[in-house]
Amino acid sequence: MALENLSSLRHFGPELWLTASILAAFVGSMVRRLTWLWIPFLALALYSAFTGLSSEATYLFKGMLALDGMTGIFRLFFLLVALLTFILAAKSRELAAVARPEFRGLLLSVVLGMMLMASATNLLMAYLAMEMVSILSYALAASLKGNRRSHEAGLKYVIFGGVASGVMLFGLSILYGLTGSLDFAAIGHALAGGGANPLPLFFAMVLILAGLGFKIAAVPFHMWCPDVYEGAPISVTAFLSVGPKAAGFALLLRLFGGAIFDGGVSPIWPGLIALLSVATMTLGNLSALWQNNLKRLMAYSSIAHAGYLLMGVVLLNTQAMTAIVFYLFAYLLMNFGAFLVIAAIANENGSEEIDGVRGLWKRHPFLAVSMAIFLFSLTGLPPTFGFVGKLYLFAALIESGWFWLAVVGLLNSVISLAYYVRIAKAMLIDEGEEEVAKEKLPLLTGISLGVLAALTLILGVYWEPLRVFAEKTFVIL
């Protein structure tokens, strides 16, 4: 059932409160005493997203958006991404010269676009939401005034993003021409009827996959990722590595899982996506081995994690899609935890290199231990949340008969151990080359790190309630 526009508004609470928060952030740029006004609205958006979680499904705004379990989970996910990014940016010295109200407004607008991407059930709506995320992300990457690296990152992001957007739009237009509809469900019915010519359909899907591959930084559409991550502010890098990537996967699940694959397209597609997954995680991990800059290393690491997540896209059954969402939550905790440590070190000694963390154990034992927990979780070692996330992905593959892909994923996890342990060794064993003035860790950063590290460990040994919650709630229209 598709609700009318006015009836849809009462189910649109998180997006409406988030819009109010965006407006309040920009009002704060004009009225100095109201710079805090956006915070209560963001809190209301979080509350509305949490209380609005339900497995009941319907369509909003005459079928433009879906309200289902997947929408509810991703709403909560993206708002948590925003919250952690603001915590990361709160004490950032590199953002000292950036106009904070505008920065908050831009970032919250990207979050709104990501929420629309996750719930879109119409090609036009999906493309507009994706462009909203992309264009504002370009501005965030180039937000450091007078910083050549940041401006270069923004320019590269615009150029690569513009090409990917045009390619995807061409693919969407071919798909519309073949099926005669913009609606995902109608596209699925049209493809199931077998009326579409296979060759143009294959061509359209390749073009659409190229656009979505750019968003999730999958090989060979990843070229922008290391340079943009290195040039952007640390808080923006952390945001880009989790938020838009998760939004890309949400749209991939909605479009391919809910429409195109249900339409019974060519059986070669799972094999092609499996090869894409192998290329993405292998290139990401092998390239990360040679990196000395922590942000570039985390960029290649994020490419590798996109490869792991693509393993779930190969199956696109309920178990695999739940495993993808489960892994995204694990990635949210461990990746933001790692970037919180990188930001704290950069604030102290101005270094973003691995050399900058040498001897960290002696200066900041809490930072060193927390970082070690996040790195082991990113590798997928027990007892961490990252291990559980990979376990569910590998289990879904093995149960469906994709043994070779699970083995390749396991081998890639072993490769990733080499560069994550390299950082841990520098922190815990190596001596610092020069004395660095020790700075007191901000209270907010310390509390956030403690919470993220504790959750990474607790959910690594007792994850059952979260699994039950994800399985009961995750319903896709």
N, C-alpha and C positions, 0 to 999 in steps of 0.2 A: 504494500500500500504506500502510495506517495502522498505526503501531506502538502497542503497548500502553504503559501508563503507565511501568512500570519500564524497558522497552527505550528509551523516549523520553528518559529522563534523561541517558543518555550523549551525546545530541546537544544537550543543553540547557545546555552548559557556560557560555557567556557570561552567561546569565540567572542561573545558580546562583552564579557568582562575584560577580556584581553584587549579588545578594541578600545574600551574605556581607559585601560592602562596606557595604551599607546598615546591616546589623546592627552592624558594627564602628563605623560613624559614630555610631550612637546609644549604643553602649557607651562611646565616647570622650566623650560628654556627661556620663557618670557617673564615669569614671575618667580624671582629667586626664592621667596619664602615657601613656595609650593613644590620644591624639587623632590619632596618625598611622596607627593600625591599619588604616584603610579603604584606604590607598594601595596596599599589596601586593595586596589582593583586586581593586582596580580594574585594576591592571596585569595580573593573571591573566585578568580578563575580556577585556581588550584582546587579550592573547596568544591566548586561546581563540577569540575572534571572528576574528582574522587567520588562524590555522591551520585554522579550520573553514570557510573559504571554499571552496565547491564548487558545481558546477553540477548535482550529483546531487540529485534531488528525492524527497521522501517526506512523509508526514503524521505528526505527533507527537500523543501523547495522544488516540488514537482519533479523529483528524481535527479536533481543535480548533485546531491550529496547523500551518502549513506549514513544512517545512525545504527551502528551495530557494535558488537564487542570489540572489533578491531579499531573502530573509531575511538571508542572509550579508552582503550589501552594506549593508543598513540597520542591522544590528547594529554593524558597524564605524563607520558614519556617526554613529550616536547616541552611541557611546562617545567618538568624537573631539569631538563637541559638548560632552559632559560635561567632557572634559579641558581644552578651550579655555575653558569657562566658569569652571572652578576657577582657571585661570591669570589670567583677567580679574578674578576676585573676590579673588585672593590679596593684592593691595596696595590694595584699595578702602577709602577712608576712610569712605564712606557706610555700609559694612557693619561698621564698627568696633563699633557697638552691638548688632549682630545676633549671636545665639548661633550660632557657626560649626558645631558638630557637628550641630545640628538643621537648619541651612541645607543642609549637605552631604547629610544623610540624606534631606531632602525632595527635593533636586534629583536625587539618584541614583534615588529612587523614581519620579520622573517619567520618567527615562531608561528604567527597567525597563518602565513602562507604554507608552512609545513603541515599544520593541522588540516588545512583545506586539501592539501595534496593527499593526505592519508584517507580522507573521506570522500574524495571525488569519484563520481560514477558516470561522468560525462567527459568526453574527450576535450571539449572546449574548456570546461571547468578545470580539468587536470592540467592542461597546458598553461592556462592563466595563473593557476596557483604555483606551478613550477617556475614560471617567469618571475612571479613576485618574489619567490625565494632566491632565484639566481641574481636578479638585478640588484637587490638590496645586499646580497652577500658580496658582490663586487665592491660596493661602497664600504662595507665593513673591513674587507681585506686591505683597502687602501686608506684606512682612516688615520694613520699616523702622519700628521702634517710635517712636511720637510724631510721625511724619511724616504730615501730613494728606493730601498728594498721594498717597502710597503707599497709605494706607487707602482713599482714594477710588477709586484704580485697582483695588484688590482687590474693592471693593464692586461697581463697574461690571462687572468681569469676571465676578463671581458671577451678577449679574442677567442679563446677556446670555447667559452660558454656560448658565444654568439653562433659559432659554427655548429656546435652540438644542437643548439635550439633550432636552427634552420633545418638541419638534417632530420630532427625528430618531427618537426612540423610537416615536412614533406611526407614522412612515413605515415603520420596520422591522417593526412589528406588522402593518401592512397587507400588507407584502411576504410575511411569514410566512403570513398568512391566504390569500394568493393562490397560494402555491407549496407550502404544507404542509411546509416544511423550514427549518431554521436554517443548514444547510450550504451554503456558497457553490456548490460543484459541483452539488449537487442542485437548487439554485435555478436555475442555468444550464440544466440539463436540463429542468426544468419549464417555463421560459420558452420554450426552443427547441421544446417540444412544442406551443406555441401555446394552452395551456389557460387562460392568465390573461386576465381582462377588461382591455382596453387602457386604459380610463379610470381605474379604481382603480390600475392599475399606474403610469400617468403621475403620478397624485397622490402615490403612495408614493415614487416616485423624486424628485419635486420636494422632498418633505419631507426625504428622506435627504440630498439635495444641499444643502439649507439647513443641516443640522447639520454636514456636512463643510465647507461654505462658511464657516461661523463659524470652524472650526479653522484654515483656511488664510487667513482674512481676505479672502475674495473679496467683491466688490460684489454685492448690497447688504447683506451680512452683516458688514461691516467696521467698523461704527460704534464698536465698543469699542476698536479697535486704537490710534489715536493717544493717547487718554487713558490707557490702560493702559501703553503703552510709555513715555509721559512720566513717569508717576507711579512706576513700578517702579524698583528699583535698576538701574544701567547694566548690570551683569553679567546680571541677570535679563532685561532688555530684549533683550540680545544673544541669550540662550538662547531666549527665546520667539519671536524673529524667525526662528530657524533650526530648532530642534528640533521643537516641536509642529507647525509648519507642514509640515516634511518628513514627520512621522508622518501628518498629514492626507492628504498626497499619496500616501503609501504605501498607506493604507487605501482611498483613492479608486481607485488602480490595481488593488489586489487585488479590491475589490468590483465596480467597474464594468468593469474590463478582464478580470478572471478569471471573472466570473459573469454580471452583468446584460447587458453588451453581447454576450457570447458567446451569450446566449439569444436574440439577434435581435430586440431591442426596436425601438420606433419609429425610423425613419430620421431623424426631425426632431431627435434628441438631439445629434448632432454640431453642427448649426447653432445650437442653444440654448447649448451650451457655448462655441461660438465667440463668440457675442454676450456671454456672461458674461465671457469672456477679454478682449474689447475694452473692455467697461465697466470691468473691474477695472484693467487697465493704464492706461487713459486717465484715469480719475478719480484713481488713485494718483499719476500723474505730474503732472497739472494741479494737484492739491492741494498737492503737495510744493513747487511753484514759490513759494508764498506763505509758507512756513514760515521762521521765524527760529530756532526751537529745534531743535538738532541731533537730539534723540531723536524729536521729532514728524516732522521731515523724514525720518529713517530709517524711521519707522513707515509713512508714505505710500509711501516707496520700497519697503518690503517688500510693500505691497499691490500696487504695480506689478509687482514680480517674481513675485508669485502669478499675475498675469495672463499674464505670459510663459510660466510653467509650464503654465497651463491650455491654452495653444496645443497642447501635446503631448497633453493629455487628449482633445482633439478627435479625434485620430487613433486613439490607443490601439493602435497596432501595435507590433511589437517595436522598430523603429527609433525611434519616438517615445518609447516608455517608457525605452529606453536613453538617449535625449537628455535626458529629464527627470532621470534619476539623475545624468548627467554634469553638468547645469546645477546641481543641488543641491550637488554637491561644490565647484563653482566659487563658488557663493553662500556656502558655509560658509567658505571661505578669505577672500574679499574682505569679507564682512560682519563677521566676527569681527575682522579686521584693522582695519576702520574703527572698530569699537567699542572696540578696545584704545587707539586714538589718542584717541577722545572721553573715555575713562575717565582717561587720563593727563593730559589738559588739565583735566578736572574736578577731579582730585586736586590740581593745581597752583594754579588760580585760582578753583575753585568754580563755574565757568560752564559751562552746557550750551548756550549760544547761539552763533550764528555769529560774533558780535562777539568772543567769547572766543578765537577762533583767529586774529584779525587779528595780523599780524606774527609768526606762529609760526615762519616760516622763519628769522628772526634769533635766536629763542630756542632752537629745537630743529630744526635742519635735517633731522635724521634722521626725526623725527616728521612733518614737513611733506612730505618726499619720499615716505615710506611711505604717508601718507594720500592723496597725489595718485595713487599707483599703484592703491590700492584703489578710489578714486573713478572713475578711468578704466576700471577693470575692471568696476565696477558699471554704468557706461554701456554697456560692450560695445565699447570701442575696442581695436584691435590695438596692440601684441602682448601681450595679457593673456588670462588664463584665461576671464574673462567673455566676451570676444569669441568664443572657441572654443565656449563653452556655447551662446551665442545662434546661432552659425553652424549647429550641429547641429540646433537646434530649427527654424530657418528652412528648412534643407535638407530636413528631414522633411516640412514643410508644402508646399514647392514640389514635391517629388517626388510628393506625393499630390494635387496640383492645387489646393491652398488658397493661391493666389497673393495674393488680396486680404488674407487674414489676415496673411501674411508682410509685406506692405507696411504694414499698420497697425502691426504689431510694430516694424518699422523706423522708422516715423514717431514712435512712442512713445519709441524709444531716442534719437531726435534731441531730443525734448522734455526727456528726463531729463538730457541734456547740459547744459541751461541751469542747473539747480539744483546739479548736481555741480560744474560749473565755477565757480559762484558761491562755493562753499566753497574751491575751489582758489585762486581769485583772492584771497580774504580771507587765506589762509595765506601765499601766495607773493609777492603784490604789495602789498597794503594795509599801511599802517603801524598799529601798535597804538596805541590812544588813550591808554593810560596804562602806566606801567612795571609789569611783573609780576615778582615775585621768581622767578628761574629755579630750578627744582628738578631734582636729578639723577634721571634716568630709572632705575627699578629694573632690575637686571640681567635678571630673569626676563621682564619686559615687553619689554626691548630685544631679547633673543634671540628671543622669540616673534614680535615684529613683523618682525624680519629674516627669519625662516624663512617666515612667511606671505607677505611681500612677494616673497621670492625664488621661492617656489612659484607665486605668481600670475603672475610673469613667465616662469619656465621652462616651466610648463605652457601658456603662451600661444604658445610657439614650437615646443615639442616635446611634443605630447600623445598621440602615436600609441600608446605602450605602455599608457597609461591607457585609451584607447579600445578597444584589443584586449582588455584585461583586463575592461572593463565588458561588452563584447559576448559574451565567452566565459562570463562568470560569471552575467550577468543572465538567469536562467530563472525564469519564474513558473508556478506550478501552476494 
